[in-house]
Amino acid sequence: MAANPSPKKKFWAAAIQWLAASTALVYALVQFFPSAPAPAVTIDGSWIQALHVGFENNWQFGRDIVFTYGPWGFLCSGYYPPTFATSMVVWAVLAIVFWWAGWRVACHFSNNMIFSWLWLVSFIGVTGISGGQAFDIRSVGWVLLLLFLHFFVEDGSITARQALLAMALGLLSLVKFTSLIESSIAVCVIAADNIFRQRRFPWSAVLFTGSVLFFWITAGQNLNLLWPFLLNSRQMTDGYAEAMQLGGSDTQDVTGCICFLLEALVLVALTGSAGWRRHGRFGIFPMIGLGAILFLTFKHGYLRDDVLHETTASLALLVASLGCLTITWPLLKQKKDWSGSANLLLFTGILFLSSLMFNGWFPEDGLLAQYVRTFSIHNILAPAKSLADTEHLREIYGQNLAVIRKQFQIPPIEGDVDIYPWNQMALFAQGLQYHPRPIIQSYSAYTPELAELNAAYLRSYRAASNILFGIDPLNGHFPSLEDGLSWPELLTRYDIKNTNGTFLLLKHVDSPREYHLTPLIETTVNFGETIRLPDVTNAPLWAEMEINKSVFGNIVSVFYKPTILRMMVSMRGGQNLYFRLVPGMARGGFLLSPVIGDKSSFVSLASTDGWRNLSGLEVTTITISAATKSGATLCYQSRIKLRLYRLDYPRQNINQTNSISIK
């Protein structure tokens, strides 16, 4: 019979447990504390700052703004003085909930407090690692905590930890739409287990749904707009692959993709094995949950094919591997099971591959070095310093905006303003009144429906009084594809008032001019076929292209991504140019000829006497092909329906009435 431990041993055991738990809590608070990076003049930096401004100004998501992030999206990153206090409070509460649930899982991992502490700080460290996609890694960690708590740690009625996690996921679901999908998967799997195995009411699903509604209203959102928000977010998610993929197909990309899938499959199998031992046939539920979450992680990392997204996916997989250790390692000790050793070996391999990917993301700073740096005195004291001197953060923020103001030349503007195609930071630096179209950055208008939202906005009373207009297509897109449906509205509802500086300044007119599309040709063409365009005198040529996926293409798009399409245009000036062609954008309609690639040619397009400057930019032939060696693809139907129109609209007598010069 084992002797009872002495009071002294009990004291030291309790002290060690208290010290381990409290230091892990401090570490979680430090890691989750919102950072204060400098405002970045990048695509990501611009929309991040726009989300902060949107929360401050109570924009309505689903109507005023349609994006892959929700009303709490500003929590993902960035610094903005009016929202900083809210970010601090929210992330402090979330960190406490995360730590409380994580500590319970850590104690299930091992009875040794040192091992439990090491696991938890590793889990927190990876989920809180700095970088442009840190929220996506953290989101996976949150969902896995709820899954593993329910199925392997606290098997029974819903506990306070699970309830708080479900409510926290409701908030995080309104940060980013992919987090909503991941959270919904976990909650649905748990609800199925509640009903079919436990024969209990699915309280987690109720708490999660109630939390989404509560935080939607708390963010000042109209409840009637929740459904449009979900529908439009789904559209943006569906159109992402066609428009945003970079098409990497080299050996490194393929190898990384295959390694991720194999490692994910092994993790899912290990989880299924542990679930089967604990719950019998109902062990399939956690297996389905983890499999679906890792599949979404795979899509997130390997659709675009850039090092940032691939690194994010590998780190999320590392988080999943750490989580799975908590359910497989105890089996090694209890039943001499092999899965714990296999999981540890797999974790080592994933850690190695994640480090390689991370070094590609931050070549000057490895993964291990950055993780160790999270324990530095500077990092630990950073939140306290920020709290004690918020005015210093404001000063640095103001200095950074001053640098941006010098970088972009913008004329004086009266009234509200929107900016094309992106670069909102140029507006914020000037202190201008930002009044955005629904799809706030033009490259995100992936589909005809999304492009029409922006065009309808320009036709409505809500349209901005001023527009700063530039042309900066993403990923080699044909220039007028992005927000293509809005170009006729811009040409007829706005006058060009100033061409000096970085952007064109367009001013809304009281009496809009009318434009007309006169049908010219409706025909069907094949991939790789050269199409000669009609000779239209002194008028732009408008095109609509129906490029439909095949059955095979739809299947490929579900599990991976379709082939990239390209369009070669031959111009009257003798040039042959190659562009990315996004089927969703082309289906809605766009200006095909002349090729308008900069602000000077756009001014000529709008001007009464500008056509002579565009004659060499008129398109004579086009050829549509796939980005493959043969130029063909099984992902799309070989026949393309092409409709061409003559676009007529009243031109502006710019040089006489506005007295501006083109630079």
Secondary structure, DSSP 8 states (H G I E B T S, - for coil): ------HHHHHHHHHHHHHHHHHHHHHHHHHHS--------SHHHHHHHHHHHHHHHT--BTTTB--SB-TTGGGGS---HHHHHHHHHHHHHHHHHHHHHHHHHHHHH-SSHHHHHHHHHHHHHHHT--STTHHHHHHHHHHHHHHHIIIIIS-SS--HHHHHHHHHHHHHTTTBHHHHHHHHHHHHHHHHHIIIII----HHHHHHHHHHHHHHHHTT--GGGHHHHHHHHHHHHHHHHHHH-----SHHHHHHHHHHHHHHHHHHHHHHHHHHHHHGGGGHHHHHHHHHHHHHHHHHHHSS--HHHHHHHHHHHHHHHHHHHHHHHHHHHHH--SHHHHHHHHHHHHHHHHHHHHHHHSTTS-HHHHHHHTTSHHHHHHHHHHHHTHHHHHHHHHHHHHHHHHHS------S-EEEESS-HHHHHHHT--B---SSSSGGG--SHHHHHHHHHHHHSTTS-SEEEE----STTB-GGGTTGGGHHHHHHHEEEEE-SSSSEEEEE-SS----EEEEEEEEEEETT-EEE----TTS-EEEEEE--B-HHHHHHHHHS----EEEEEEETTS-EEEEEE-HHHHHH-EEEES---SHHHHHHHHBTT-GGGTGGG-EEEEEEEESSSSS--SSB-SEEEEEEEEEE---B-HHHHT-----
